[in-house]
Amino acid sequence: MPTNVNRFDVTLDSPTGIYRPGETIVGHVVVHVTRQLQINGIHVWVLGQTEVSWTDKPGGRKVHFDYEIYMKDCITLCGRAPNQRGPTTSEEKPILPAGQHDYTFEYKLPDVLPTSFESCHAYKGKVYYLLKARLDSSEEKVRQSKDRTFIVLSSLDLNSYPRCAELVQVKREKHLGCCCCCRCGSITCLLRLDRTGYVPGEDINVDAELQNHSKKEITASYVTMQQIVTLEAGGVSKQSTADIFRISGGKIKSGGSALYHDIIHIPPLPPSRLDGCNLVQIDYVITVGVLPSGMNDSIEISVPILIGTEPLLHVIPPGITVGPSYSRYSHSSGEIEDYSAEDYVRGKYQHVYTYYKALYRRAVTQDGECIS
């Protein structure tokens, strides 16, 4: 850094760097010069966009890439606008006296924006928002720049979707064949949820019944909650799946049955769909599955669920005021961490979402129960 500019920074009035669509960002560009400096301008760009990319196979050369832009606006704080043409006046090339200078700026976010998101899957999908401050001076060819990421959290109110408050039950019966000309009986899977709409911090009560009426042994059974991320690029889509929760059961003999009752705790997660984004789609499903002996593919039934940011009103106990906090979730370790202003300063702002601690009724580590 040139010795005549010993500080150039962009800061936000929000200590956590979190904003909702439609809110106004208030920030500051701070410049400290050790001597008088003539500048061309000081500008702040407000950027928001989605980028997706993947290759057809690991190490492959063909890359699918696409992006969409939500914001790309420039705020001129001092001097000449970057796209301004014509002769430069003295007012457009101001002189900064030695010392510290603080330039305040405001920017109203659009009313519709997708939630900040970064895929932790094999394929890259990222929704991000950025402030980019820049100082230009023809004197000694001085140029300073500073980036500051901020977080956008959009709303998905579950009360706008009344059907997600209803109990759901699905059943599937699969007839097995021992060979091309005979049958080996059937396997029946039943999955029941008390509702299909939840917010991070809640528990999902999962009931599943498995009945083995076949001549084959069921070698494995399981219940999962999965996040499915679909990326779009140039008319081509790519899908990846990650387990949020998974519990495996034991074998089920011919003529036997098993009953699952599990409680799945929902960690901080982005809302379903990712409204406002045309390149990334997020879905969540609860699945129960079995693998019969001698078969390569499991028999599964799934129920889509809706992860929102505003809880269903009827699930909040009377007299309790419920408000969200902000937390981070690690897909690799399963840990949930509180998010604070100190985390934002340290750059630990990935995967931060709303989280309702008041609805947190169970420890993060689930010990599912299977009764055979």
N, C-alpha and C positions, 0 to 999 in steps of 0.2 A: 504494500500500500504506500503511495507517495506520502512523504512526511508532512506535507501541508494539509492533508485530510486524515486526521487520526481517528475519526469515528463517522460511520455512515450506517444508519440502521432504520428499520421500519418496525413499528410496534403497534399493538392493538389495545383499545380500551377494555376489551373482553379478556379477562385473565386466563380463560380456558381456550380461547380461540374458537368457540362454538357459536354458530348462528343458525337461525331458522330462515327459510325462504321469506322474502318480504321485509326482513329486518334491515336496519341501517348499520353498516360497518363504520366505526369511527376509529381512526388511527393517526399515527404521527410518523413523519420522517424527520429523523434527527441527524443534523450535520454539524461536525465540529472541525473547524479549520484553524491551523496555527498561524496563518497569515492571510491577508486579503486575497480573494480569489474571484476572478471573473468567470461566470458560468454561462453556458448556453441554455440550460434548463434543468429542472428537477421534476421528475414524472413518476407516477405510480400507475402500473398496469394492473387491472383486476381481471384475473383469468379463471375460467371454469370450463372443464371439458372432460370427456370420456375417451380413453384409448383402449383398444382391444387388439390382441395379436396372438397368434399361435402358428406352429408348423404342423404339417400333416403327419409327421412322425419325428421322433427324437433325432436330432441331427440333420433333419431334412432341410432342403434349401428353399422350398416354397413357403413363403410366409404370408399368412392372411392378416391384414391390418386394416383398421378403420378407426375413425374418430368422429366426434361431434362436439361442437363448441356451444356453450351456454352464455359465456361472457368473454369479451375481449375489448375492454374499455380502458382508455387512458385518461388519467387526471393530471393536468399540468398544475404544479404547485408554484412554480417560479420559472420565469423566462419564457422561451419560445416553445409553442406546441411542436411536437416532433414531426407532424405532417404539414406544418405551415410553410408556405412558399413565399417568395418575394424577398426584397431587401430586409436586412435585420436592423432594427432600431436599437438605440441604447437601452431602452426599457426592456427589450427582449434579451439583452445580455447583461443581467444585473451583476453587481459586485457584492460578494459576501464578505463583510468585515471579519477579521479574526475573532474567534469565539464560537459559541454554540448557537445553533439555529434550529427551531422546532416548527415544522410545518404540519398543520392539522388538515386532515382530509375526511370526507364522508362519501359513502357510496351505498345506495339502496339496492339490495339484492332483488332479483326478479322474484315474482310471487310463486313461480313453479320452478323447482330445481330438484334433481335427484340427490339422495343422501350420499355423502362421501363413502367410497367403497374401494377396497383393494382386495382382489382375489388372492386367496392362499392356495389355490388349486394349481394344477399343472399348466393351465393356460392363463394368459395374462389379461386381466380386465381391471381397469382402474378409473374411478371417478374422483377427480381431485380439483381443489380450489387453491388459488395462489395469488399473493400480492408480490409484485416485482417492482421495487423502487430503483430508480436510476438517476445518477447525476452525470452530466456531460459538460466538459469545459475544453475549449480549444487551447486554453493556456496550459502549456506543458503536456497537452494531450491527456488531461486527467479524466478518468472515467471510473465511476464507482457504481456497484450494483449490489442489491441485497434482496433475497427472496424470503417470504414468510407464508407458510402454509396456514390455511384456516379450514375449519370443519363446518360442513353444512349437514344438518339433521332435519329431514323432512318428516311430516306427520302422516300416519295412517291410523285413523280412528276406527277401532273395531266396532263401535256402536253404529257406524254407517253401513255395516254389513250384518243385519239381524240374523241371517241364517247361520252365521258362525257361532251363535250361541246355542244352537240345537244339538241334541245328542245325535251321534251318527253310528251306525252299525253296518258293517259289510261282511259278506260271507262268500266263500268260494269253495266249490267242490271239484276236485281234479280226479278223473278216472285214469288209472295207470294201466299200461299194457305190459304183460310179461313177454310177449312176442307179437308178431304181426297178426295172429289169429285168435288171441285170447286176452282176457282182462284179468287184472290182479286186484281188483277192488278200487277203492277211492280214498282220498285224503281230504278232510274238510278243515278249512281255516276260517276262524271268525275273529274279527277285530272290532272293538267297541271303544269309543271316546265320548266323554260327557259333553264335549263341544269341540269346535275346530278353530276357535280364535283365541290367541294368547299374546301376552307381551313378555319380553325378557324379565325374568324374576319370578314368573309363575311356574307352577308344576303341572305337568300333564299326567292325568290318571289313565293308564293304558290297561285294558283288559283284553286278553286274547285266549281263545280256546282252540286246541288242536286235537283232531280225532283221526286216528290211523285205522281205517277200515280196509286197508290193503294187506297183501301178503308180504310186502316189503317192510323192512325196518327203516324208520326215519333216523338217519345218522346225525343230523344236526338241526337245530331250530334257533331262531333269533328274533329279537325285536330291535328296530333301529329308528332313530330320527335322523334324517339326512337333509343337507342343504344341497340343492341342485342349481348350479349356475350355468346359464346358457348365454353364449357370446354370439354376436352377429357381425359379420364383416363381408361386404360386397355380395350379399345374397347367400352366403354360406354360413352355417351355424356350427358351433362346437359346444358340447355339453360335458361338464365334469361334476362329480358328486363327492361330497365329504360327509363322513359320519359325525354328527354332533353327539349322539348317544348310541351305544350298541351293547346288548347283553345277549349272551349265547346260552342256550339250554342243552340238556343232555339228549340221549337217544330216546326214541319212543318205539316200543316194540309193536309188532303187528297186533291189532286189536286194542292197543293202549291209547291213552289220551294224556294231554298236559294242559295245565291252566297257568297263564301268566297274569300277574298283577304287578305292574311296574309304575314307578313314579319317575318321570323324566323332568329334570330341572332345566329351564330354558336360560342359557347364558346370554350375555349381551350380544345381539345379532342385528344385522341390518334388516329393515322391514321387507316383507314379501314384495315381489314385483319390481321394486326400485322404480317407482313412478317418475316420469319425466325423462327417463333414459331409454333410448331406442336400441342400444347396442348390448345392454346387459339385462338379463332377466333372472330374478332370484325366486326360487320356490322351495318349499319345505314339505316333507312327507313323513308320515309314520308308517312303517312297514313291518309286517310279521311274515316270516318265511320259514320253510322247511326244506331239507334236502333228503329225498328218499335214497335208499341204497341203490347203487347201480346207475344213478342219473347224474348228468353233468350240470344241469340247470335246476335252480331252486324253484319251488312253488311259492309265490308271494301274493299278498294282497296289501294295498297301500291306501292310505287316506291323506289327501292334501290338507295341510293346515295353513292358517293365515297368521303370520307374525306381524303384529302391529306396534304402534308406539303409544296408543291411548287404550287403556284396558276397558273391558266391558263393565258397565256400571253395576250390573247386578252381582258381580263377583266380589265387589268391595264391601267388607263388613261395615254395618251401620256405625256411624260415629267415628270412623277412621278416615283421615285425610291422606290420600295417596298422591305422591308426586315422584317423578323420576329423578334419579341421580345419573351419573355418567360413569361407565366402567368399560374396561377392555377385556377381551377374551382371547386366549391363545388356543388355536385349533390343535397345535402340536402337544401342548402339555395339559390342556383342559382347565387351566387356572383362570380365575376371574380376579381382576385387580381394579381397585378404585382409581378413577381418573381425577387428577387435580391440576391446579395451575402450575405447580412445579413440574408435572409431567409434560405440560405443553412447552414450558421453557426448555426442558431437556430434549424436546423433539420426540417424545414417546406418545404420539397421538394417533397411531395406526389402530384401526379396528375399535374405535370408541363409539359406543351407542348408548341409548337410553336403557336404564335398568331400574326395576322397581324393587327396592330392598324390602319395602313393607309387605310385599307379596312373596317374599323369599321364605318359604315354609320348611325348607329342607336343605341339608348340606349339599355342596356341589357334587361330591362323590356319591353316586347312587349304587346301592347294592340291590339289584333287582331280585325278585323272588320267583322261582319256578317250582310248581308242585306237580309232580308226575303221578 
